[in-house]
Amino acid sequence: MSVKLPILGVVENMSGFVCPHCADCTNIFSSGGGESMAKDYNIDSFGKVPIDPRFTTMVHPFFLRDDIFCHMELHLMQR
């Protein structure tokens, strides 16, 4: 079944796990699949979103508290 919507780009989900104690990001799954798929389909890669326990503290889905994620959101909004 096709919904015939344009695809703006790819966001690689679960790209690593962010430790809640030291904020280190560890690739527990393979990484780079989103970028590879974006290249294959000639579309933009918007970035990677790791598994991060701090997501549960978000107030609103568009206002993230961590500078890394705010930077990514601003990058997406500028497109």
Summary of the structure (lengths in Angstrom):
residues: 79
radius of gyration: 14.1
end to end distance: 28.5
largest distance: 43.9
contacts: 161
relative contact order: 0.22
helix: 32%
strand: 28%
